Amino acid sequence: MARMTRDKSDRDRDRGPRRDEEPDFGMGEGEGEAGGDAKKKYRKFRKDNRCRFCREKGKLSRVDYKDIHILQKLCTAQGKLFSRKRSGNCARHQRAVKTAVKRARYLALLPFVG
C-alpha cells in the first residue's frame, strides 16, 4: 500500500510560523502601538449593565412571587430560569427570583413545565 506524501512546503504551512519568525497578527502599516495616530474611541453613552432590580429603586426594588409578568421575563418558554449572565441579575436578586419562581409554581401562577 502506497503512502501519501506531501511536499515540505505543505507541511510547513500546516505547522504555522517558525519559532524564530515573528507571528503576523494582521496589523498593517501604521496600526497598533507604533502608529500613534489611532486614538481610543470612547462611547458617549454607557449601557447600564446593572441588575434590573438594583437599577430601579421604586416598584422593582424587591422581587415578588405575585408579579408574574416580571417572573415570566426571567424564565424560558419551557419554564426554566435564565442564568445570571443571561438575565443580568446580581447574585442577591437572582436568589430572590429563584425562590419567587418556586413559590409561584407551587401556587400554580407559573407552570413547572412549559
N, C-alpha and C positions, 0 to 999 in steps of 0.2 A: 504494500500500500504506500503510495507516494505521499510525502509530507508537503503541506503547502508552506512555502517560504515567502517571506516578504522582503522587500528592499530595506536597506539600512535607513533610508530616509523616512519610510513609513513607520518604522519602529521609533525613530527619534521624534516624529510628530506626535505619536501617541503618548509619549512619556512626558511631554511638556518641556519647560525651559530647563536648561542645564544649571547646575549649582553655581558655576562661575558667571553665568549670564544674569543680568538684572531682569526681573519679570516686567512685562509691559502691561499696565493696568488700563490701557485705552485712553490715556491723557495725551492730548495733542500739545502743540507748541503753545507756550504762554499760559497753560492751565495749571492749576494746582498751586503749590507753595511758591514756586519760582516766579509765577506770573505776576502776582501782586495787583493786577487790575481788577480781579474779581472781588467784589465786596460781599459781605454776608447780607442776605436779604432777610429782613425781619417782617413777620406778619403784623399787620396793623391790628387785627382783632384776633385774640386768642380763643380757641374753642374751650369751653368750660368743661373740664374732664372730671369734675367732682360728682359725688353721688347725688341722685335726684332728690333724696330725702334731706340731705345736708344742705343742698342749694337753696331750697325753698323753706323759709322759716315758718310760713303760715300753716296752711292746711296739711301739707305733705310732711310736716316735721316728724310725725310718727306714723308707723305702719299699723293699719287697722285691718282685721280679718273681714270686716263687713264691707270694705271698699273693694268690690270685686273688679271694677274696671281697671284699677291700678294693678291688682294682682294678676289679671289676665295678660297685661302687657309684659309681665315678668315671667310668664310661662310660655312654653311652646304649644303648638296645636295639639300635641299628644298629651299635654298636661305636665310635662317635666319643667323644672325650674331652669331658667337661664343661669349660666355661671356668672360669677362676679365680673369677669373680664367682658363678657357679652352684655350684661345688664348695666354695668358701670356703677354698681353699688359699692359702698365701703363694707368692710367686714361686719361692723356692728349692725348696719341696716340689712345686710344680706341674711344674717342670722334671724333678725326680726321678721323678714319676709318669709323665711323658711317656716317659722312657727305659725305665722298668719295663714300661709297657704295650707298647712296641715289642719289648722282649726277650720278653715273654710271648707276643706274637703270633708271633714268629719260632719259638718252641719249641712252638707250637700249644696253648698253655694258654688263650689268648683268641682269639676269631675276629677276622679282619680286617674282615669284613662280617657284620652280624647277620642 
